[in-house]
Amino acid sequence: MDDNLHSPQRRLIELRMEHADLDEMIDRNVLDRPVDDLALRRLKKRRLVLRDLIASLEMQLEPPEPA
């Protein structure tokens, strides 16, 4: 059971959920009247980091097939 809690597949799901949450936060932040540029930049930077982590994990779990 403990192995399931720390599996790469579970980590991938958690990262995807966090990425989706950041998407929503960024969308809401843009709609707010006084846009906090610094907060928006930080959210976008974190979202990019998550995207890279997700891509890396996906490559580990499903390596590309040889041509």
Order of alpha helices (4+ residues) and beta strands (2+ residues): alpha-alpha-alpha
